[in-house]
């Protein structure tokens, strides 16, 4: 899976849209919240409710998954695209990140499936 395929997968989610809140940094949002930071060679995803849960993935793929800068303590990881994380698992991680963000949105702002 390359970065274009990953972006397309993210944007196929109900209510998902592309934004560039910082120059050159593409993100996928649902409502007004980011669920994926798309940075070419890597993607930032919510991989757990906290750092301990997100670290499980770091232990499985130590060369390809790291805690995200600044927001890693909240369960966000940076995952190398095209690395050891299989495409199916990467899609599943996108799904989990999307679901985690949607669950925190007010009901009025949640997308209709």
C-alpha positions in Angstrom: 0.0 0.0 0.0 1.4 3.4 -0.9 0.5 6.8 0.5 -2.0 7.6 -2.3 -3.9 4.3 -1.7 -3.8 5.0 2.1 -5.2 8.5 1.6 -8.0 7.1 -0.7 -8.8 4.5 1.9 -9.1 7.2 4.6 -11.2 9.5 2.5 -13.6 6.6 1.7 -14.8 6.6 5.3 -18.2 8.2 6.0 -17.9 11.9 6.6 -14.1 11.9 6.0 -12.4 14.8 4.3 -8.9 16.0 3.5 -7.4 19.1 5.1 -4.0 20.8 5.2 -4.0 22.6 8.5 -0.3 23.2 8.4 1.5 23.9 5.1 2.4 20.7 3.4 0.9 18.4 6.1 -2.1 16.4 4.8 -4.6 15.0 7.3 -7.8 13.1 7.1 -10.6 14.4 9.3 -14.1 13.4 10.4 -16.2 16.2 11.7 -13.6 18.7 12.9 -11.2 16.1 14.3 -8.1 14.4 12.7 -8.0 10.6 12.6 -5.0 10.3 10.3 -1.8 12.3 9.8 -0.6 11.5 6.3 3.1 12.3 5.8 4.2 10.5 2.7 6.5 7.8 4.2 4.4 7.4 7.4 0.9 7.8 8.8 0.0 8.9 12.3 -3.0 7.0 13.8 -4.7 6.7 17.1 -3.6 3.2 18.2 -4.9 3.0 21.7 -6.6 4.8 24.5 -3.3 5.6 26.1 0.4 5.1 25.6 0.5 1.6 27.1 -2.1 0.3 24.6 -0.3 2.0 21.7 3.0 0.6 22.8 1.8 -3.0 22.0 2.1 -2.1 18.3 5.6 -0.6 18.9 6.7 -3.9 20.5 5.5 -5.9 17.5 7.0 -3.7 14.9 9.9 -1.8 16.6 11.5 -0.7 13.3 8.3 0.6 11.7 6.2 2.0 14.5 7.1 4.8 17.0 5.2 7.0 19.4 4.0 10.2 17.6 5.8 13.4 18.5 3.8 15.6 20.9 0.6 13.5 20.9 2.1 10.0 21.5 1.2 10.1 25.1 -2.5 10.1 24.0 -2.1 6.8 22.2 -1.0 8.1 18.7 1.7 6.2 16.7 3.6 7.0 13.6 3.6 4.0 11.2 6.0 3.6 8.3 4.0 3.1 5.1 5.4 0.1 3.1 7.2 -1.3 6.1 6.7 -4.5 8.1 3.0 -3.6 9.0 0.9 -5.6 6.5 -1.5 -3.6 4.3 -4.5 -5.4 5.9 -3.4 -4.5 9.4 -2.7 -0.9 8.3 -6.3 -0.6 7.0 -7.5 -2.1 10.3 -5.5 0.5 12.2 -7.0 3.3 10.1 -10.5 1.8 10.9 -9.7 1.8 14.6 -8.4 5.3 14.6 -11.4 6.6 12.7 -13.8 4.7 15.0 -12.0 6.1 18.1 -12.3 9.7 16.8 -15.9 9.3 15.7 -16.9 7.9 19.2 -15.6 11.2 20.7 -17.7 13.4 18.4 -21.0 14.9 19.6 -23.8 12.7 18.3 -25.0 15.6 16.1 -21.6 15.7 14.3 -21.2 12.0 13.8 -21.4 10.9 10.2 -24.3 8.7 9.0 -23.0 5.3 8.0 
